[in-house]
């Protein structure tokens, strides 16, 4: 590994040409967490992450001319505070670039992007077994919220109730 310093880290919005490597990072994150391979492909990344109806925003961190990490964010809203924010879906730093400040640079850039868009917060979920992530987030000043994350495929809900939109 080439020795790098924090001053060499740059963060920018992802471009279409980043699709292969960003998707490889998302797959590596899933593998590290013992999950199934993700459904995100380079084609879906290019189709879903750009344009007026983009489903997510992606920032990439670079050390020199090499991509070192990425963060993927989706829009969110909190009715309790009546504020918009972002849900952090994935953050990943490739192993050779860890402990160099890449994750902090990505989080800081995400915070600036959210502020620039008039948003108030960023939240995320972390797997309890991911101790390294928990330590990283707490070092940033994050706090644990007492909620239970639930999810359901919309197809399972579509048959419940009789109203249609």
C-alpha positions as CSV (number, residue, x, y, z in Angstrom):
1,X,0.0,0.0,0.0
2,X,1.2,3.5,-0.9
3,X,1.4,5.8,2.2
4,X,-1.2,8.5,1.8
5,X,-2.2,11.5,4.0
6,X,-5.5,13.0,4.7
7,X,-4.6,16.1,2.5
8,X,-4.7,13.9,-0.6
9,X,-8.4,12.9,-0.2
10,X,-10.9,14.5,-2.6
11,X,-14.6,13.9,-2.6
12,X,-16.9,14.5,-5.6
13,X,-20.3,13.5,-6.9
14,X,-20.3,10.2,-8.7
15,X,-20.5,10.2,-12.4
16,X,-21.8,7.5,-14.8
17,X,-18.2,6.2,-15.4
18,X,-18.0,5.3,-11.6
19,X,-20.8,2.7,-11.8
20,X,-18.6,-0.4,-12.0
21,X,-16.4,0.5,-9.1
22,X,-19.2,1.9,-6.9
23,X,-21.1,-1.4,-7.4
24,X,-18.0,-3.4,-6.6
25,X,-17.7,-1.4,-3.3
26,X,-21.4,-2.1,-2.5
27,X,-20.9,-5.8,-3.2
28,X,-17.7,-5.8,-1.0
29,X,-19.6,-4.2,1.8
30,X,-22.4,-6.8,1.6
31,X,-19.8,-9.6,1.6
32,X,-18.0,-8.1,4.6
33,X,-21.3,-8.0,6.5
34,X,-22.1,-11.6,5.5
35,X,-25.1,-10.6,3.4
36,X,-26.2,-11.8,0.0
37,X,-24.8,-10.0,-3.1
38,X,-26.7,-6.8,-3.7
39,X,-29.1,-6.3,-6.6
40,X,-27.4,-3.0,-7.6
41,X,-25.7,-3.4,-10.9
42,X,-23.7,-0.8,-12.9
43,X,-26.7,-0.5,-15.3
44,X,-29.1,0.1,-12.4
45,X,-26.7,2.5,-10.8
46,X,-26.5,4.6,-14.0
47,X,-30.3,4.4,-14.5
48,X,-31.4,5.0,-10.9
49,X,-28.7,7.4,-9.6
50,X,-28.8,10.2,-12.2
51,X,-31.3,12.6,-13.8
52,X,-34.3,14.5,-12.5
53,X,-35.9,11.4,-10.8
54,X,-32.7,10.0,-9.3
55,X,-33.5,7.6,-6.4
56,X,-30.2,8.3,-4.7
57,X,-27.1,10.5,-4.6
58,X,-23.6,9.1,-4.5
59,X,-20.3,10.7,-3.5
60,X,-17.0,9.1,-4.1
61,X,-13.7,9.7,-2.3
62,X,-10.4,9.6,-4.2
63,X,-6.8,9.4,-3.1
64,X,-4.8,10.7,-6.0
65,X,-6.5,9.2,-9.1
66,X,-7.8,6.1,-7.3
67,X,-11.3,5.7,-5.9
68,X,-11.0,4.9,-2.2
69,X,-14.6,4.9,-1.0
70,X,-18.2,5.9,-1.5
71,X,-21.3,7.0,0.2
72,X,-24.8,6.4,-1.1
73,X,-27.7,8.6,0.2
74,X,-31.4,8.7,-0.3
75,X,-33.9,11.5,0.5
76,X,-35.8,11.4,3.8
77,X,-38.3,13.4,5.7
78,X,-39.1,13.6,9.5
79,X,-42.6,14.6,10.3
80,X,-41.7,15.0,14.0
81,X,-39.4,17.9,13.2
82,X,-41.0,18.8,9.9
83,X,-37.5,18.7,8.3
84,X,-35.9,17.0,5.3
85,X,-32.8,15.0,5.5
86,X,-30.9,12.1,4.0
87,X,-30.8,8.5,4.7
88,X,-27.3,7.1,4.5
89,X,-27.7,3.7,2.7
90,X,-24.1,2.7,2.3
91,X,-20.7,3.9,3.2
92,X,-17.6,1.9,2.2
93,X,-13.9,2.5,2.3
94,X,-11.8,0.0,0.5
95,X,-9.5,-1.8,2.9
96,X,-6.2,-0.3,1.7
97,X,-7.5,3.2,2.4
98,X,-9.0,2.7,5.8
99,X,-7.8,4.8,8.8
100,X,-6.7,7.5,6.5
101,X,-9.7,9.8,7.0
102,X,-11.6,8.7,3.9
103,X,-14.8,7.9,5.8
104,X,-14.6,11.2,7.7
105,X,-14.1,13.0,4.4
106,X,-17.2,11.3,2.9
107,X,-19.3,12.0,5.9
108,X,-18.2,15.7,6.0
109,X,-19.0,16.0,2.3
110,X,-22.4,14.4,2.8
111,X,-23.1,16.9,5.6
112,X,-22.1,19.8,3.4
113,X,-24.3,18.5,0.5
114,X,-27.3,18.2,2.8
115,X,-26.8,21.7,4.2
116,X,-26.4,23.1,0.7
117,X,-29.8,21.6,-0.1
118,X,-31.4,23.0,3.0
119,X,-31.7,19.6,4.7
120,X,-31.3,19.2,8.5
121,X,-30.1,15.7,9.2
122,X,-28.5,12.5,8.1
123,X,-29.4,9.2,9.6
124,X,-28.6,5.6,9.0
125,X,-28.8,2.1,10.3
126,X,-25.9,-0.2,11.3
127,X,-25.8,-3.8,12.0
128,X,-25.1,-4.5,15.7
129,X,-22.3,-6.9,14.9
130,X,-20.4,-4.1,12.9
131,X,-18.4,-2.9,15.9
132,X,-15.9,-1.0,13.7
133,X,-18.8,1.0,12.1
134,X,-20.3,1.7,15.5
135,X,-17.0,3.1,16.8
136,X,-16.5,5.2,13.7
137,X,-20.0,6.7,13.9
138,X,-19.7,7.5,17.6
139,X,-16.3,9.1,17.0
140,X,-18.2,11.5,14.6
141,X,-20.7,12.3,17.4
142,X,-23.5,10.1,16.3
143,X,-26.0,8.9,18.9
144,X,-28.1,5.8,18.9
145,X,-31.9,6.2,18.4
146,X,-34.2,3.7,20.0
147,X,-36.2,2.5,17.0
148,X,-36.7,-0.8,15.4
149,X,-36.1,-0.9,11.7
150,X,-38.8,-2.8,9.9
151,X,-39.2,-3.4,6.2
152,X,-41.6,-5.1,3.8
153,X,-41.9,-5.7,0.1
154,X,-44.6,-3.4,-1.3
155,X,-46.2,-6.3,-3.2
156,X,-47.2,-7.8,0.2
157,X,-49.0,-4.6,1.1
158,X,-50.7,-4.0,-2.3
159,X,-53.5,-6.5,-1.6
160,X,-54.4,-5.1,1.9
161,X,-57.2,-2.6,2.0
162,X,-59.5,-1.6,-0.8
163,X,-58.4,2.0,-1.7
164,X,-56.4,2.6,-4.9
165,X,-54.4,5.6,-5.7
